[in-house]
């Protein structure tokens, strides 16, 4: 199975994030919004993608994407929406 590129992964993750934020608003359970943020970060931690227009060393860009994904996962545990 082919891994998604940056644009596809962003669209999928934003859709999931919006759906889980809506579920969180309707049910008044904050777990869903935190889960959405965690899933968003996890996707970039597991599949580190970057825009094609980004210039630089590919290993550095992948490492930066993983770090940002990890920060989002930590943020989901700390923040209460």
N, C-alpha and C positions, 0 to 999 in steps of 0.2 A: 504494500500500500504506500502510495506517495505521500510524503509529508507536506502539509499546507505551507504556502509561502506567507509572507508578512501580511499582505492585504487580506487574504482569506482567513488567516488566524485572527486578525483584529476584528473582522466582521462577525465571525462566529462568537468570539469572546464578548464582544459588546452586546450582541443579541442575548447571550446567556445572562450577562450581568443585568441588563434591563429587565428580563423576565424575572430573575430572582429578586431584584429590588421591588418590582411590582407585587410579587407574592409576599414579600416582607411587609410592604405597606398595607396590603389587604388583610393579612393575618395578624399583623402587629407582633410578629415574632422576628427579632433581630438576627437570629441565626441564619436566615436565608440571605440577607444582604452580606453578612460576613462570609458565608459559604461562596457567594458569587465572587467576591474579591479574592478569596483563597483560590478558587478554580482559575480565575484570570491569571494570577501569579504563577500557579502551578503549570499552566499551559506554556508560559514563557520560560519557566525553569526546565521543563522537560524537553521542549522543542524551541531552542533559542534561535529565533529568526530576527532579521533586521531588514530595513528597506533596501531595495536594490540601489537606490541613489546614495546610500551611505558609503563614505570613502574611508579607507583605513584597513588595518590588518583584520582579516576575517576571524582569527582566534580572539582578538581583543573585542570585536563586536559581539561575538557569541558569549564571551565571558560577561560583558556588560549587560546583555540581555538576561542572562541567568541571575546576575546580581539584582537587577530590577525586579525580576520575578520573585526572588527570595524576599526582597523588601516588601513587596505587595502581600506575600503570604504572612509575614510578620505583622504587617499593618492590619490584616484581617483579624488577628488574635487580639491586638491592642485596642483597636477602634470599636466603638459601639455606635452603630447608626440608628 
